[in-house]
Amino acid sequence: MTSSREPLKVLALCGSLREASINAALLRAAARLARPGADIEPAGWLGRLPLYNPDLEGVDGGLPRAVQALHLAVAAADALLVASPEYAHGVSGTIKNTLDWLVGLPAFIHKPVAVINASPRAHHADDALRETLHTMSARLVGERSFALPLLGAHLDEAAMVASPAVAAVVAEAIAALRVEVERQASDDTPTFPLAG
């Protein structure tokens, strides 16, 4: 796990596959804004994950390659940053499928997770996403999601990087993730999976 002097390793999960997605642009902007304190790696390949099917978990003794890559990326990350749109008052299929492939993954359990909501009025999906993450035993940081009113603001990635409001929210989310990462590193309480 990263020490307080090393950059935090953060995997960013976007719930939209649209090329012009404000959530994807926000995560790319966050990656630029978070340096040097954090290295945020947007997982731009979530669209390659097959639809979740438990029957694929044992085929030929292994998982599909895209799922293996997801599992390895989550295991290598100190924390996760999630940004996802709301579709018809629900979470996007992309983020739900991604999370379905992470259910029961030991490396995900107690993983610090921050959720950034680019449209605060999209509270149905935000609430459902946070409930799913909580059920999966993620360590959600922040009492609520880190919210930014970006929907309809017509900001591209460069404008987000230049925005003091975006910079402040990204800094707040990264700081909260670091606090949780360091709290876990200093906690003597055993967590699953038990080593030994």
Biotite code that builds the C-alpha atoms (Angstrom):
import biotite.structure as struc

atoms = struc.array([
    struc.Atom([0.000, 0.000, 0.000], chain_id="A", res_id=1, res_name="MET", atom_name="CA", element="C"),
    struc.Atom([1.219, 3.512, -0.806], chain_id="A", res_id=2, res_name="THR", atom_name="CA", element="C"),
    struc.Atom([2.883, 5.564, 1.930], chain_id="A", res_id=3, res_name="SER", atom_name="CA", element="C"),
    struc.Atom([1.990, 9.211, 2.500], chain_id="A", res_id=4, res_name="SER", atom_name="CA", element="C"),
    struc.Atom([5.129, 10.250, 0.588], chain_id="A", res_id=5, res_name="ARG", atom_name="CA", element="C"),
    struc.Atom([4.346, 8.244, -2.539], chain_id="A", res_id=6, res_name="GLU", atom_name="CA", element="C"),
    struc.Atom([1.699, 9.094, -5.130], chain_id="A", res_id=7, res_name="PRO", atom_name="CA", element="C"),
    struc.Atom([-1.627, 7.437, -4.450], chain_id="A", res_id=8, res_name="LEU", atom_name="CA", element="C"),
    struc.Atom([-2.402, 4.829, -7.131], chain_id="A", res_id=9, res_name="LYS", atom_name="CA", element="C"),
    struc.Atom([-6.016, 5.358, -8.170], chain_id="A", res_id=10, res_name="VAL", atom_name="CA", element="C"),
    struc.Atom([-7.991, 3.415, -10.770], chain_id="A", res_id=11, res_name="LEU", atom_name="CA", element="C"),
    struc.Atom([-10.744, 5.539, -12.332], chain_id="A", res_id=12, res_name="ALA", atom_name="CA", element="C"),
    struc.Atom([-13.919, 3.788, -13.495], chain_id="A", res_id=13, res_name="LEU", atom_name="CA", element="C"),
    struc.Atom([-16.275, 5.592, -15.854], chain_id="A", res_id=14, res_name="CYS", atom_name="CA", element="C"),
    struc.Atom([-19.871, 4.484, -16.284], chain_id="A", res_id=15, res_name="GLY", atom_name="CA", element="C"),
    struc.Atom([-20.193, 5.898, -19.800], chain_id="A", res_id=16, res_name="SER", atom_name="CA", element="C"),
    struc.Atom([-18.745, 4.620, -23.062], chain_id="A", res_id=17, res_name="LEU", atom_name="CA", element="C"),
    struc.Atom([-19.593, 7.815, -25.001], chain_id="A", res_id=18, res_name="ARG", atom_name="CA", element="C"),
    struc.Atom([-16.612, 9.505, -26.586], chain_id="A", res_id=19, res_name="GLU", atom_name="CA", element="C"),
    struc.Atom([-17.986, 12.898, -25.498], chain_id="A", res_id=20, res_name="ALA", atom_name="CA", element="C"),
    struc.Atom([-18.893, 11.725, -21.988], chain_id="A", res_id=21, res_name="SER", atom_name="CA", element="C"),
    struc.Atom([-18.579, 14.443, -19.334], chain_id="A", res_id=22, res_name="ILE", atom_name="CA", element="C"),
    struc.Atom([-17.825, 11.722, -16.799], chain_id="A", res_id=23, res_name="ASN", atom_name="CA", element="C"),
    struc.Atom([-14.908, 10.428, -18.857], chain_id="A", res_id=24, res_name="ALA", atom_name="CA", element="C"),
    struc.Atom([-13.642, 13.988, -19.396], chain_id="A", res_id=25, res_name="ALA", atom_name="CA", element="C"),
    struc.Atom([-13.955, 14.624, -15.659], chain_id="A", res_id=26, res_name="LEU", atom_name="CA", element="C"),
    struc.Atom([-11.860, 11.546, -14.816], chain_id="A", res_id=27, res_name="LEU", atom_name="CA", element="C"),
    struc.Atom([-9.195, 12.540, -17.358], chain_id="A", res_id=28, res_name="ARG", atom_name="CA", element="C"),
    struc.Atom([-9.171, 16.059, -15.901], chain_id="A", res_id=29, res_name="ALA", atom_name="CA", element="C"),
    struc.Atom([-8.898, 14.582, -12.413], chain_id="A", res_id=30, res_name="ALA", atom_name="CA", element="C"),
    struc.Atom([-5.854, 12.583, -13.547], chain_id="A", res_id=31, res_name="ALA", atom_name="CA", element="C"),
    struc.Atom([-4.167, 15.806, -14.643], chain_id="A", res_id=32, res_name="ARG", atom_name="CA", element="C"),
    struc.Atom([-5.209, 17.768, -11.554], chain_id="A", res_id=33, res_name="LEU", atom_name="CA", element="C"),
    struc.Atom([-4.222, 15.129, -9.010], chain_id="A", res_id=34, res_name="ALA", atom_name="CA", element="C"),
    struc.Atom([-0.518, 15.056, -9.903], chain_id="A", res_id=35, res_name="ARG", atom_name="CA", element="C"),
    struc.Atom([1.932, 14.738, -8.232], chain_id="A", res_id=36, res_name="PRO", atom_name="CA", element="C"),
    struc.Atom([0.051, 13.526, -5.152], chain_id="A", res_id=37, res_name="GLY", atom_name="CA", element="C"),
    struc.Atom([-1.879, 10.839, -7.000], chain_id="A", res_id=38, res_name="ALA", atom_name="CA", element="C"),
    struc.Atom([-1.541, 8.838, -10.190], chain_id="A", res_id=39, res_name="ASP", atom_name="CA", element="C"),
    struc.Atom([-5.053, 8.384, -11.556], chain_id="A", res_id=40, res_name="ILE", atom_name="CA", element="C"),
    struc.Atom([-5.353, 5.792, -14.316], chain_id="A", res_id=41, res_name="GLU", atom_name="CA", element="C"),
    struc.Atom([-8.661, 5.967, -16.216], chain_id="A", res_id=42, res_name="PRO", atom_name="CA", element="C"),
    struc.Atom([-9.776, 2.459, -17.184], chain_id="A", res_id=43, res_name="ALA", atom_name="CA", element="C"),
    struc.Atom([-10.754, 3.319, -20.745], chain_id="A", res_id=44, res_name="GLY", atom_name="CA", element="C"),
    struc.Atom([-11.338, -0.319, -21.652], chain_id="A", res_id=45, res_name="TRP", atom_name="CA", element="C"),
    struc.Atom([-14.464, -1.158, -19.617], chain_id="A", res_id=46, res_name="LEU", atom_name="CA", element="C"),
    struc.Atom([-16.442, -1.532, -22.841], chain_id="A", res_id=47, res_name="GLY", atom_name="CA", element="C"),
    struc.Atom([-14.405, -4.651, -23.627], chain_id="A", res_id=48, res_name="ARG", atom_name="CA", element="C"),
    struc.Atom([-15.764, -6.499, -20.594], chain_id="A", res_id=49, res_name="LEU", atom_name="CA", element="C"),
    struc.Atom([-18.257, -9.199, -21.562], chain_id="A", res_id=50, res_name="PRO", atom_name="CA", element="C"),
    struc.Atom([-21.706, -9.005, -20.027], chain_id="A", res_id=51, res_name="LEU", atom_name="CA", element="C"),
    struc.Atom([-21.513, -10.564, -16.605], chain_id="A", res_id=52, res_name="TYR", atom_name="CA", element="C"),
    struc.Atom([-22.179, -14.285, -16.789], chain_id="A", res_id=53, res_name="ASN", atom_name="CA", element="C"),
    struc.Atom([-21.132, -16.572, -13.915], chain_id="A", res_id=54, res_name="PRO", atom_name="CA", element="C"),
    struc.Atom([-20.718, -19.418, -16.408], chain_id="A", res_id=55, res_name="ASP", atom_name="CA", element="C"),
    struc.Atom([-17.682, -17.597, -17.839], chain_id="A", res_id=56, res_name="LEU", atom_name="CA", element="C"),
    struc.Atom([-15.874, -17.723, -14.511], chain_id="A", res_id=57, res_name="GLU", atom_name="CA", element="C"),
    struc.Atom([-14.805, -21.319, -14.883], chain_id="A", res_id=58, res_name="GLY", atom_name="CA", element="C"),
    struc.Atom([-14.424, -21.705, -18.654], chain_id="A", res_id=59, res_name="VAL", atom_name="CA", element="C"),
    struc.Atom([-11.049, -23.312, -19.462], chain_id="A", res_id=60, res_name="ASP", atom_name="CA", element="C"),
    struc.Atom([-9.907, -22.653, -15.912], chain_id="A", res_id=61, res_name="GLY", atom_name="CA", element="C"),
    struc.Atom([-9.834, -18.868, -16.157], chain_id="A", res_id=62, res_name="GLY", atom_name="CA", element="C"),
    struc.Atom([-11.698, -15.623, -16.632], chain_id="A", res_id=63, res_name="LEU", atom_name="CA", element="C"),
    struc.Atom([-12.040, -13.693, -19.892], chain_id="A", res_id=64, res_name="PRO", atom_name="CA", element="C"),
    struc.Atom([-8.904, -11.612, -20.507], chain_id="A", res_id=65, res_name="ARG", atom_name="CA", element="C"),
    struc.Atom([-10.673, -8.263, -20.044], chain_id="A", res_id=66, res_name="ALA", atom_name="CA", element="C"),
    struc.Atom([-11.983, -9.430, -16.665], chain_id="A", res_id=67, res_name="VAL", atom_name="CA", element="C"),
    struc.Atom([-8.516, -10.609, -15.651], chain_id="A", res_id=68, res_name="GLN", atom_name="CA", element="C"),
    struc.Atom([-7.178, -7.163, -16.582], chain_id="A", res_id=69, res_name="ALA", atom_name="CA", element="C"),
    struc.Atom([-9.880, -5.507, -14.461], chain_id="A", res_id=70, res_name="LEU", atom_name="CA", element="C"),
    struc.Atom([-9.078, -7.713, -11.470], chain_id="A", res_id=71, res_name="HIS", atom_name="CA", element="C"),
    struc.Atom([-5.351, -7.020, -11.771], chain_id="A", res_id=72, res_name="LEU", atom_name="CA", element="C"),
    struc.Atom([-5.923, -3.260, -12.094], chain_id="A", res_id=73, res_name="ALA", atom_name="CA", element="C"),
    struc.Atom([-8.165, -3.182, -9.015], chain_id="A", res_id=74, res_name="VAL", atom_name="CA", element="C"),
    struc.Atom([-5.656, -5.242, -7.021], chain_id="A", res_id=75, res_name="ALA", atom_name="CA", element="C"),
    struc.Atom([-2.804, -2.898, -8.014], chain_id="A", res_id=76, res_name="ALA", atom_name="CA", element="C"),
    struc.Atom([-4.721, 0.265, -7.088], chain_id="A", res_id=77, res_name="ALA", atom_name="CA", element="C"),
    struc.Atom([-4.677, 1.851, -3.639], chain_id="A", res_id=78, res_name="ASP", atom_name="CA", element="C"),
    struc.Atom([-8.140, 3.288, -4.282], chain_id="A", res_id=79, res_name="ALA", atom_name="CA", element="C"),
    struc.Atom([-10.873, 3.718, -6.874], chain_id="A", res_id=80, res_name="LEU", atom_name="CA", element="C"),
    struc.Atom([-12.508, 6.845, -8.291], chain_id="A", res_id=81, res_name="LEU", atom_name="CA", element="C"),
    struc.Atom([-15.911, 6.368, -9.952], chain_id="A", res_id=82, res_name="VAL", atom_name="CA", element="C"),
    struc.Atom([-17.893, 8.756, -12.169], chain_id="A", res_id=83, res_name="ALA", atom_name="CA", element="C"),
    struc.Atom([-21.054, 7.506, -13.843], chain_id="A", res_id=84, res_name="SER", atom_name="CA", element="C"),
    struc.Atom([-24.145, 9.006, -15.463], chain_id="A", res_id=85, res_name="PRO", atom_name="CA", element="C"),
    struc.Atom([-27.767, 8.330, -14.606], chain_id="A", res_id=86, res_name="GLU", atom_name="CA", element="C"),
    struc.Atom([-29.916, 6.547, -17.186], chain_id="A", res_id=87, res_name="TYR", atom_name="CA", element="C"),
    struc.Atom([-33.690, 6.397, -16.587], chain_id="A", res_id=88, res_name="ALA", atom_name="CA", element="C"),
    struc.Atom([-33.198, 6.957, -12.835], chain_id="A", res_id=89, res_name="HIS", atom_name="CA", element="C"),
    struc.Atom([-30.707, 4.091, -12.672], chain_id="A", res_id=90, res_name="GLY", atom_name="CA", element="C"),
    struc.Atom([-27.008, 3.318, -12.904], chain_id="A", res_id=91, res_name="VAL", atom_name="CA", element="C"),
    struc.Atom([-25.506, 2.783, -16.325], chain_id="A", res_id=92, res_name="SER", atom_name="CA", element="C"),
    struc.Atom([-25.124, -0.724, -17.661], chain_id="A", res_id=93, res_name="GLY", atom_name="CA", element="C"),
    struc.Atom([-21.393, -0.139, -18.051], chain_id="A", res_id=94, res_name="THR", atom_name="CA", element="C"),
    struc.Atom([-20.707, 0.578, -14.383], chain_id="A", res_id=95, res_name="ILE", atom_name="CA", element="C"),
    struc.Atom([-23.104, -2.119, -13.169], chain_id="A", res_id=96, res_name="LYS", atom_name="CA", element="C"),
    struc.Atom([-21.460, -4.712, -15.411], chain_id="A", res_id=97, res_name="ASN", atom_name="CA", element="C"),
    struc.Atom([-18.028, -3.636, -14.193], chain_id="A", res_id=98, res_name="THR", atom_name="CA", element="C"),
    struc.Atom([-19.069, -3.923, -10.563], chain_id="A", res_id=99, res_name="LEU", atom_name="CA", element="C"),
    struc.Atom([-20.763, -7.285, -11.178], chain_id="A", res_id=100, res_name="ASP", atom_name="CA", element="C"),
    struc.Atom([-17.379, -8.648, -12.315], chain_id="A", res_id=101, res_name="TRP", atom_name="CA", element="C"),
    struc.Atom([-15.855, -7.375, -9.052], chain_id="A", res_id=102, res_name="LEU", atom_name="CA", element="C"),
    struc.Atom([-18.369, -8.937, -6.655], chain_id="A", res_id=103, res_name="VAL", atom_name="CA", element="C"),
    struc.Atom([-16.500, -11.258, -4.315], chain_id="A", res_id=104, res_name="GLY", atom_name="CA", element="C"),
    struc.Atom([-13.056, -10.230, -5.570], chain_id="A", res_id=105, res_name="LEU", atom_name="CA", element="C"),
    struc.Atom([-10.874, -10.218, -2.426], chain_id="A", res_id=106, res_name="PRO", atom_name="CA", element="C"),
    struc.Atom([-8.855, -7.240, -3.704], chain_id="A", res_id=107, res_name="ALA", atom_name="CA", element="C"),
    struc.Atom([-12.032, -5.142, -3.899], chain_id="A", res_id=108, res_name="PHE", atom_name="CA", element="C"),
    struc.Atom([-13.171, -5.765, -0.331], chain_id="A", res_id=109, res_name="ILE", atom_name="CA", element="C"),
    struc.Atom([-12.470, -2.681, 1.839], chain_id="A", res_id=110, res_name="HIS", atom_name="CA", element="C"),
    struc.Atom([-11.006, -0.842, -1.164], chain_id="A", res_id=111, res_name="LYS", atom_name="CA", element="C"),
    struc.Atom([-11.278, 2.943, -0.613], chain_id="A", res_id=112, res_name="PRO", atom_name="CA", element="C"),
    struc.Atom([-13.702, 4.374, -3.206], chain_id="A", res_id=113, res_name="VAL", atom_name="CA", element="C"),
    struc.Atom([-14.705, 7.950, -4.004], chain_id="A", res_id=114, res_name="ALA", atom_name="CA", element="C"),
    struc.Atom([-17.705, 8.686, -6.219], chain_id="A", res_id=115, res_name="VAL", atom_name="CA", element="C"),
    struc.Atom([-17.790, 11.927, -8.188], chain_id="A", res_id=116, res_name="ILE", atom_name="CA", element="C"),
    struc.Atom([-21.235, 12.957, -9.415], chain_id="A", res_id=117, res_name="ASN", atom_name="CA", element="C"),
    struc.Atom([-21.065, 15.286, -12.435], chain_id="A", res_id=118, res_name="ALA", atom_name="CA", element="C"),
    struc.Atom([-24.793, 16.029, -12.172], chain_id="A", res_id=119, res_name="SER", atom_name="CA", element="C"),
    struc.Atom([-26.003, 16.504, -8.585], chain_id="A", res_id=120, res_name="PRO", atom_name="CA", element="C"),
    struc.Atom([-29.629, 16.263, -9.726], chain_id="A", res_id=121, res_name="ARG", atom_name="CA", element="C"),
    struc.Atom([-28.909, 12.683, -10.863], chain_id="A", res_id=122, res_name="ALA", atom_name="CA", element="C"),
    struc.Atom([-29.395, 11.416, -7.311], chain_id="A", res_id=123, res_name="HIS", atom_name="CA", element="C"),
    struc.Atom([-31.282, 8.201, -8.136], chain_id="A", res_id=124, res_name="HIS", atom_name="CA", element="C"),
    struc.Atom([-28.311, 6.552, -9.827], chain_id="A", res_id=125, res_name="ALA", atom_name="CA", element="C"),
    struc.Atom([-25.890, 8.100, -7.363], chain_id="A", res_id=126, res_name="ASP", atom_name="CA", element="C"),
    struc.Atom([-27.780, 6.620, -4.410], chain_id="A", res_id=127, res_name="ASP", atom_name="CA", element="C"),
    struc.Atom([-28.033, 3.232, -6.142], chain_id="A", res_id=128, res_name="ALA", atom_name="CA", element="C"),
    struc.Atom([-24.337, 3.238, -7.042], chain_id="A", res_id=129, res_name="LEU", atom_name="CA", element="C"),
    struc.Atom([-23.294, 4.040, -3.497], chain_id="A", res_id=130, res_name="ARG", atom_name="CA", element="C"),
    struc.Atom([-25.635, 1.337, -2.147], chain_id="A", res_id=131, res_name="GLU", atom_name="CA", element="C"),
    struc.Atom([-24.097, -1.228, -4.517], chain_id="A", res_id=132, res_name="THR", atom_name="CA", element="C"),
    struc.Atom([-20.574, -0.224, -3.514], chain_id="A", res_id=133, res_name="LEU", atom_name="CA", element="C"),
    struc.Atom([-21.517, -0.382, 0.173], chain_id="A", res_id=134, res_name="HIS", atom_name="CA", element="C"),
    struc.Atom([-23.057, -3.832, -0.294], chain_id="A", res_id=135, res_name="THR", atom_name="CA", element="C"),
    struc.Atom([-19.840, -4.973, -1.981], chain_id="A", res_id=136, res_name="MET", atom_name="CA", element="C"),
    struc.Atom([-17.889, -3.889, 1.142], chain_id="A", res_id=137, res_name="SER", atom_name="CA", element="C"),
    struc.Atom([-16.114, -0.947, -0.481], chain_id="A", res_id=138, res_name="ALA", atom_name="CA", element="C"),
    struc.Atom([-14.911, 1.771, 1.902], chain_id="A", res_id=139, res_name="ARG", atom_name="CA", element="C"),
    struc.Atom([-16.799, 4.780, 0.556], chain_id="A", res_id=140, res_name="LEU", atom_name="CA", element="C"),
    struc.Atom([-15.209, 8.104, 1.439], chain_id="A", res_id=141, res_name="VAL", atom_name="CA", element="C"),
    struc.Atom([-17.283, 11.218, 1.952], chain_id="A", res_id=142, res_name="GLY", atom_name="CA", element="C"),
    struc.Atom([-20.718, 11.351, 3.540], chain_id="A", res_id=143, res_name="GLU", atom_name="CA", element="C"),
    struc.Atom([-22.162, 11.849, 0.065], chain_id="A", res_id=144, res_name="ARG", atom_name="CA", element="C"),
    struc.Atom([-20.675, 11.815, -3.406], chain_id="A", res_id=145, res_name="SER", atom_name="CA", element="C"),
    struc.Atom([-18.328, 14.591, -4.423], chain_id="A", res_id=146, res_name="PHE", atom_name="CA", element="C"),
    struc.Atom([-20.730, 16.613, -6.570], chain_id="A", res_id=147, res_name="ALA", atom_name="CA", element="C"),
    struc.Atom([-20.083, 19.001, -9.438], chain_id="A", res_id=148, res_name="LEU", atom_name="CA", element="C"),
    struc.Atom([-22.774, 20.688, -11.562], chain_id="A", res_id=149, res_name="PRO", atom_name="CA", element="C"),
    struc.Atom([-21.133, 19.895, -14.904], chain_id="A", res_id=150, res_name="LEU", atom_name="CA", element="C"),
    struc.Atom([-24.149, 18.638, -16.878], chain_id="A", res_id=151, res_name="LEU", atom_name="CA", element="C"),
    struc.Atom([-25.040, 21.404, -19.334], chain_id="A", res_id=152, res_name="GLY", atom_name="CA", element="C"),
    struc.Atom([-21.987, 23.487, -18.420], chain_id="A", res_id=153, res_name="ALA", atom_name="CA", element="C"),
    struc.Atom([-20.353, 22.658, -21.792], chain_id="A", res_id=154, res_name="HIS", atom_name="CA", element="C"),
    struc.Atom([-16.892, 22.247, -20.288], chain_id="A", res_id=155, res_name="LEU", atom_name="CA", element="C"),
    struc.Atom([-14.359, 20.120, -22.109], chain_id="A", res_id=156, res_name="ASP", atom_name="CA", element="C"),
    struc.Atom([-11.448, 18.420, -20.373], chain_id="A", res_id=157, res_name="GLU", atom_name="CA", element="C"),
    struc.Atom([-9.173, 21.465, -20.659], chain_id="A", res_id=158, res_name="ALA", atom_name="CA", element="C"),
    struc.Atom([-11.849, 23.743, -19.200], chain_id="A", res_id=159, res_name="ALA", atom_name="CA", element="C"),
    struc.Atom([-12.371, 21.312, -16.330], chain_id="A", res_id=160, res_name="MET", atom_name="CA", element="C"),
    struc.Atom([-8.643, 21.344, -15.598], chain_id="A", res_id=161, res_name="VAL", atom_name="CA", element="C"),
    struc.Atom([-8.742, 25.152, -15.530], chain_id="A", res_id=162, res_name="ALA", atom_name="CA", element="C"),
    struc.Atom([-11.824, 25.269, -13.285], chain_id="A", res_id=163, res_name="SER", atom_name="CA", element="C"),
    struc.Atom([-11.110, 26.081, -9.601], chain_id="A", res_id=164, res_name="PRO", atom_name="CA", element="C"),
    struc.Atom([-14.355, 24.293, -8.648], chain_id="A", res_id=165, res_name="ALA", atom_name="CA", element="C"),
    struc.Atom([-13.315, 21.071, -10.368], chain_id="A", res_id=166, res_name="VAL", atom_name="CA", element="C"),
    struc.Atom([-9.800, 21.297, -8.913], chain_id="A", res_id=167, res_name="ALA", atom_name="CA", element="C"),
    struc.Atom([-11.223, 21.754, -5.413], chain_id="A", res_id=168, res_name="ALA", atom_name="CA", element="C"),
    struc.Atom([-13.532, 18.726, -5.665], chain_id="A", res_id=169, res_name="VAL", atom_name="CA", element="C"),
    struc.Atom([-10.784, 16.527, -7.105], chain_id="A", res_id=170, res_name="VAL", atom_name="CA", element="C"),
    struc.Atom([-8.413, 17.615, -4.328], chain_id="A", res_id=171, res_name="ALA", atom_name="CA", element="C"),
    struc.Atom([-11.089, 16.887, -1.707], chain_id="A", res_id=172, res_name="GLU", atom_name="CA", element="C"),
    struc.Atom([-11.793, 13.424, -3.126], chain_id="A", res_id=173, res_name="ALA", atom_name="CA", element="C"),
    struc.Atom([-8.096, 12.501, -3.363], chain_id="A", res_id=174, res_name="ILE", atom_name="CA", element="C"),
    struc.Atom([-7.445, 13.777, 0.170], chain_id="A", res_id=175, res_name="ALA", atom_name="CA", element="C"),
    struc.Atom([-10.335, 11.670, 1.497], chain_id="A", res_id=176, res_name="ALA", atom_name="CA", element="C"),
    struc.Atom([-9.032, 8.596, -0.325], chain_id="A", res_id=177, res_name="LEU", atom_name="CA", element="C"),
    struc.Atom([-5.539, 9.138, 1.086], chain_id="A", res_id=178, res_name="ARG", atom_name="CA", element="C"),
    struc.Atom([-6.898, 9.452, 4.628], chain_id="A", res_id=179, res_name="VAL", atom_name="CA", element="C"),
    struc.Atom([-8.723, 6.132, 4.245], chain_id="A", res_id=180, res_name="GLU", atom_name="CA", element="C"),
    struc.Atom([-5.716, 4.399, 2.643], chain_id="A", res_id=181, res_name="VAL", atom_name="CA", element="C"),
    struc.Atom([-3.470, 5.559, 5.487], chain_id="A", res_id=182, res_name="GLU", atom_name="CA", element="C"),
    struc.Atom([-6.079, 4.660, 8.112], chain_id="A", res_id=183, res_name="ARG", atom_name="CA", element="C"),
    struc.Atom([-6.231, 1.120, 6.748], chain_id="A", res_id=184, res_name="GLN", atom_name="CA", element="C"),
    struc.Atom([-2.438, 0.888, 6.616], chain_id="A", res_id=185, res_name="ALA", atom_name="CA", element="C"),
    struc.Atom([-2.189, 1.813, 10.295], chain_id="A", res_id=186, res_name="SER", atom_name="CA", element="C"),
    struc.Atom([-5.133, -0.353, 11.429], chain_id="A", res_id=187, res_name="ASP", atom_name="CA", element="C"),
    struc.Atom([-4.140, -3.607, 13.130], chain_id="A", res_id=188, res_name="ASP", atom_name="CA", element="C"),
    struc.Atom([-7.607, -5.102, 12.655], chain_id="A", res_id=189, res_name="THR", atom_name="CA", element="C"),
    struc.Atom([-7.425, -8.165, 10.400], chain_id="A", res_id=190, res_name="PRO", atom_name="CA", element="C"),
    struc.Atom([-9.356, -7.874, 7.145], chain_id="A", res_id=191, res_name="THR", atom_name="CA", element="C"),
    struc.Atom([-10.443, -10.411, 4.584], chain_id="A", res_id=192, res_name="PHE", atom_name="CA", element="C"),
    struc.Atom([-8.630, -12.180, 3.056], chain_id="A", res_id=193, res_name="PRO", atom_name="CA", element="C"),
    struc.Atom([-6.562, -13.181, 6.044], chain_id="A", res_id=194, res_name="LEU", atom_name="CA", element="C"),
    struc.Atom([-2.876, -13.626, 5.306], chain_id="A", res_id=195, res_name="ALA", atom_name="CA", element="C"),
    struc.Atom([-1.051, -16.638, 6.576], chain_id="A", res_id=196, res_name="GLY", atom_name="CA", element="C"),
])
